[in-house]
Amino acid sequence: MSNTPSTAAPDFAKLVAEIKSWATELGFADLRIANAEAAAVAAEAGLQSWLAAGFHGQMDYMAAHGSRRAHPAELVPGTLRVISVRMDYLPRDTQSDWRENEVMRQADPAAAVVSVYARGRDYHKVLRNRLQQLAEKIEHSVGLFSYRAFTDSAPVMEVELAQQAGLGWRGKHTLLLNREAGSLFFLGEIYTDLPLPIDAPTDLVNEAHCGSCTACMDICPTQAIVGPYRLDARRCISYLTIELKDSIPVELRPLIGNRVLGCDDCQLACPWNKFAQKSALPDFDVRNNLDQATLVELFAWTAEEFNSRLQGSAIRRIGHERWLRNIAVALGNAAKQIAGDDQIVAALTARATHPSELVREHVSWALAQHELAGQRQP
């Protein structure tokens, strides 16, 4: 039997059913299709207002692409449809009480808290590879077609696209929420010129089930969620520990606690995440013991160890310097509960003459917190 694609016009309804089946085989939890032009236009005004307020901070790329972010066909000419996917990322061995355990780690001043999504393999690589495989399966079925796959890698309004495709609704924390899976999943897209039948957009009147709940807003340590569906990224711990390249504002450092990369507080507080699903793939299983590591342990990593241990991890992109900056802040915050801890003070002192001025400044601040806390003790 020949494997050559048929030259007859495709049955697009049948093709969509096949695409969804292939997506499941590739580890995606769901796949829906949106009309490209209608998909993100509704959010364009909100984006411009957000940018005008300066809430994007140093993320200049958010403002760099003009209308292409809201108009898929301007980014990829000829785009008619957006294939939107979600991929769950809770590790496969996650226990039912995982949220309680995460909150307990946040309360342990010696623990290093890394956001759940970053403990395994770099999601950019996982989704990009799987989306490419999906596109190749489509190509094998219909022949050459125009497409481009995205995984948080271009000016794409992925939450709005996913909402228009029917994958869920935007929560007050600005993340996409799904009734069956909460918000602990990644999103990816394939822009294509295939005129595929579209899925029904999320009915925001009946499906935006946040109601009067403000749990995510109330729990945010830095009060970065300044209003429903409105995030000031400059205050967000994920931004401060990942996107910010400079010194972390002194007034925000005590609010970061022991979070050294990213922050899951709004997701831990969200009632919908009792439905969060485990990943179908081993890629997001925990590496380097990052669900149990201590601050002192991670602070001791040399640049070589950092690069070697985190090969294939999304964490590597912040670099060793900012890794040390973040952990120094957390070690300083530990003074609130364990002032003058010998191990912590020794670890900080060992980095006090680090070649990086950024690291030295944060280490100096951290040591000062222990000195001040020790002076306050009776």
C-alpha positions in Angstrom: 0.0 0.0 0.0 1.4 3.4 -1.0 2.1 6.0 1.8 1.8 8.8 -0.7 -0.8 11.4 0.4 -3.9 11.5 -1.7 -4.2 14.4 -4.2 -8.0 14.5 -3.6 -9.4 17.4 -1.6 -9.0 16.5 2.1 -12.1 15.7 4.2 -11.2 18.4 6.8 -13.7 17.1 9.4 -12.1 13.7 9.3 -8.7 15.3 9.3 -9.5 17.2 12.5 -10.6 13.9 14.2 -7.3 12.4 13.1 -5.3 15.4 14.4 -6.9 15.2 17.8 -6.1 11.5 17.9 -2.5 12.0 17.0 -2.2 14.8 19.6 -3.3 12.3 22.3 -0.7 9.8 21.1 2.0 12.6 21.3 1.2 13.4 24.9 -1.1 16.4 24.5 -4.0 16.5 26.9 -6.3 18.4 24.5 -6.3 20.1 21.1 -8.8 22.6 19.8 -8.9 24.8 16.7 -9.6 28.5 16.5 -10.3 31.0 13.7 -7.1 32.8 13.3 -8.4 36.3 12.6 -11.1 36.2 15.3 -8.8 34.6 17.8 -6.8 37.4 19.4 -8.3 40.6 18.1 -10.6 40.8 21.2 -7.6 41.0 23.5 -5.6 43.6 21.5 -7.0 46.6 23.4 -6.2 45.0 26.7 -2.7 44.3 25.6 -2.1 47.9 24.6 -3.5 49.1 27.9 -1.2 46.7 29.8 1.8 47.8 27.9 0.9 51.5 28.3 0.9 51.0 32.1 4.4 49.6 31.9 3.4 46.4 33.5 5.7 44.4 31.2 8.9 45.8 32.9 12.0 44.7 31.1 10.1 42.3 28.8 10.6 44.6 25.8 9.7 41.8 23.4 6.1 42.1 24.6 5.9 45.5 22.9 8.2 44.9 20.0 5.9 43.3 17.4 3.0 45.6 17.2 -0.2 44.2 15.8 1.4 40.9 14.8 0.7 39.6 18.3 -3.0 40.1 17.9 -3.2 39.2 14.2 -1.8 35.7 13.4 -1.9 36.3 9.7 0.4 39.3 10.0 2.9 37.1 11.8 2.6 34.2 9.4 1.0 35.3 6.1 -1.8 33.0 4.9 -2.8 31.8 8.4 -6.4 30.8 8.6 -6.5 28.6 11.7 -4.7 28.2 14.9 -4.3 24.7 16.3 -4.1 25.2 20.1 -2.9 22.5 22.4 -2.4 22.0 26.1 0.1 19.7 27.8 -0.2 18.9 31.5 3.1 19.1 33.5 2.6 17.7 37.0 5.2 15.0 37.4 3.9 11.5 37.0 4.5 10.5 40.6 2.7 13.5 42.1 0.7 12.6 45.2 -2.9 13.7 45.9 -1.8 16.1 48.6 0.8 17.8 46.5 -0.6 21.3 47.1 -0.3 20.9 50.8 3.2 19.7 50.5 4.2 22.7 48.3 2.8 25.1 50.9 4.7 23.2 53.7 8.0 23.7 51.7 7.3 27.4 51.4 7.1 27.6 55.2 10.5 25.9 55.6 13.1 28.6 55.6 15.9 26.2 54.5 14.0 24.8 51.5 14.7 26.1 48.0 11.4 26.4 46.2 11.5 26.0 42.4 8.3 26.4 40.4 6.8 23.0 39.6 6.9 23.6 35.8 10.7 24.1 35.9 11.8 21.0 37.8 11.9 18.7 34.8 12.9 19.1 31.1 12.6 22.4 29.3 9.0 22.6 28.2 10.0 24.7 25.1 11.9 21.7 23.8 9.3 19.1 24.7 6.4 21.0 23.1 8.3 22.2 20.1 9.4 18.6 19.3 5.9 17.2 19.7 4.2 20.0 17.7 6.7 19.3 14.9 5.8 15.6 15.0 2.1 16.5 14.8 2.7 18.8 11.8 4.6 16.1 10.1 1.7 13.7 10.6 -0.7 16.2 9.1 1.7 16.8 6.2 1.9 13.0 5.6 -1.9 13.0 5.4 -2.6 16.0 3.2 0.7 16.8 1.5 2.7 20.0 1.9 0.9 22.8 3.7 1.9 26.1 5.3 2.4 26.0 9.1 4.6 27.4 11.9 4.7 26.0 15.4 5.0 28.1 18.6 5.8 27.3 22.2 6.1 30.6 24.2 8.6 31.6 21.5 7.1 34.4 19.4 4.5 37.2 19.6 1.6 34.9 20.2 -1.4 35.7 22.5 -1.6 32.0 23.5 -4.1 32.4 26.4 -6.6 34.3 24.2 -6.0 31.9 21.3 -6.7 28.9 23.6 -9.8 30.6 25.0 -11.1 31.2 21.5 -10.4 27.6 20.6 -12.4 26.4 23.6 -9.6 25.1 25.8 -10.7 27.1 28.9 -11.0 30.7 30.2 -8.6 33.3 31.5 -8.5 33.2 35.3 -8.1 36.3 37.5 -4.4 35.4 37.8 -4.3 35.8 33.9 -3.5 32.1 33.4 -5.8 29.8 31.4 -8.1 27.7 33.5 -9.8 24.4 32.4 -12.6 22.7 34.3 -11.0 19.3 34.1 -7.3 20.3 34.6 -7.0 23.6 36.5 -4.1 25.6 35.2 -1.0 23.5 35.5 -0.4 22.9 31.8 1.6 24.4 29.0 0.1 25.9 25.8 1.4 25.5 22.2 0.2 26.5 18.8 0.4 25.6 15.2 -0.5 28.4 12.7 -1.7 26.9 9.5 -3.4 27.8 6.2 -5.6 24.7 6.3 -9.3 25.7 6.4 -10.0 23.3 9.3 -13.4 23.3 11.1 -13.2 25.4 14.2 -14.2 24.5 17.7 -16.6 26.5 19.7 -14.9 29.3 21.7 -15.2 29.3 25.5 -18.6 30.8 26.5 -17.4 33.4 28.9 -20.8 34.0 30.3 -21.3 30.4 31.3 -17.8 29.0 31.5 -15.7 31.7 33.3 -16.1 30.0 36.6 -14.0 32.3 38.8 -17.1 34.0 40.0 -16.4 36.1 43.1 -13.3 34.1 44.1 -10.2 36.2 44.7 -8.0 33.5 46.2 -5.2 34.0 43.6 -5.2 37.8 44.2 -5.3 37.5 48.0 -2.4 35.0 48.2 0.1 36.7 45.9 3.1 37.6 48.2 3.9 40.8 46.3 0.3 41.8 45.4 1.3 41.6 41.7 -2.3 40.8 40.6 -3.4 44.4 40.8 -7.0 43.7 39.7 -8.9 40.8 38.2 -7.2 39.6 35.0 -4.5 42.3 35.4 -0.9 41.5 36.4 1.8 44.0 37.1 4.7 41.7 36.0 7.2 44.1 37.7 6.0 42.8 41.1 5.5 39.2 40.1 8.0 36.8 41.7 8.3 34.8 38.4 9.3 38.0 36.6 11.7 39.0 39.4 13.5 35.7 39.5 13.5 34.9 35.8 13.0 37.9 33.5 14.6 40.7 35.6 18.3 41.0 34.7 19.2 43.6 37.2 19.1 43.9 41.0 15.9 42.8 42.6 14.2 45.8 44.2 15.1 45.9 47.9 11.5 46.5 49.0 10.3 43.3 47.2 13.1 41.0 48.5 11.5 40.1 51.8 8.3 39.2 50.0 10.0 36.6 47.8 10.5 34.3 50.8 12.3 31.1 49.7 11.2 31.0 46.1 14.3 30.9 44.0 12.8 30.4 40.5 9.2 31.2 39.6 6.2 31.2 41.9 3.2 28.9 42.1 1.3 30.7 44.9 -1.7 31.8 42.8 -2.0 28.3 41.3 -1.8 26.6 44.7 -4.6 28.8 46.0 -6.8 28.3 43.0 -9.7 25.9 43.8 -9.7 24.6 40.2 -6.2 23.1 40.7 -7.7 20.3 42.7 -8.3 18.9 39.2 -4.8 19.5 37.9 -3.7 16.5 35.9 -0.4 14.5 35.9 1.7 14.6 32.7 1.5 11.7 30.3 5.2 12.1 29.6 8.4 11.4 31.7 9.9 14.7 30.5 8.4 16.6 33.4 9.5 14.2 36.2 11.6 16.0 38.8 15.4 16.2 38.1 18.2 17.2 40.4 16.0 16.6 43.5 14.6 20.1 42.9 11.4 19.2 44.8 13.4 18.6 48.0 16.6 20.7 47.6 17.9 23.1 50.2 19.0 26.7 49.6 22.6 26.0 50.9 22.8 22.9 48.6 21.9 24.8 45.5 23.9 27.9 46.4 27.0 25.8 46.4 26.8 24.8 42.8 29.6 26.2 40.7 28.9 27.7 37.3 30.1 24.4 35.8 27.8 22.3 38.0 24.9 24.7 37.2 25.3 24.2 33.5 25.9 20.5 33.7 23.2 19.6 36.1 20.6 21.8 34.3 21.4 20.6 30.8 18.1 20.5 29.0 16.3 22.6 31.8 14.5 25.9 31.3 16.3 27.1 34.4 19.6 27.4 32.5 18.5 30.4 30.6 18.7 32.7 33.6 22.4 31.8 34.0 24.4 31.1 37.1 24.8 34.7 38.2 21.0 35.3 38.5 20.6 31.8 40.1 23.0 32.9 42.9 21.3 36.3 43.1 17.9 34.6 43.7 19.2 32.1 46.2 21.0 34.9 48.1 17.7 36.7 48.6 16.1 33.5 49.9 19.0 32.9 52.3 18.6 36.4 53.6 14.9 35.9 54.1 15.7 32.8 56.2 16.9 35.1 58.9 13.3 35.8 59.8 13.0 32.2 61.3 16.6 31.0 61.7 18.7 34.1 62.2 22.5 33.5 62.2 22.2 29.9 61.1 25.8 28.8 60.8 25.4 26.9 57.5 23.6 29.8 55.9 26.0 32.5 57.1 29.0 30.4 56.0 27.5 29.8 52.6 26.8 33.5 52.1 30.3 34.5 53.4 31.9 32.1 50.8 30.2 34.1 48.0 30.9 37.6 49.5 33.8 38.2 47.1 32.1 36.7 44.1 33.4 38.3 40.8 29.8 39.5 40.0 28.8 42.8 41.5 25.2 41.7 41.2 25.9 38.6 43.3 28.0 40.5 45.9 25.3 43.1 46.4 22.6 40.5 47.1 24.9 38.5 49.3 25.8 41.6 51.3 22.1 42.3 51.8 21.4 38.7 52.9 24.2 38.8 55.5 22.9 42.1 56.8 19.5 40.5 57.3 21.0 37.8 59.5 23.0 40.4 61.5 19.9 42.6 62.0 17.8 39.6 63.0 20.5 38.4 65.5 20.6 41.9 67.1 16.8 41.8 67.6 16.9 38.4 69.4 16.8 38.6 73.2 
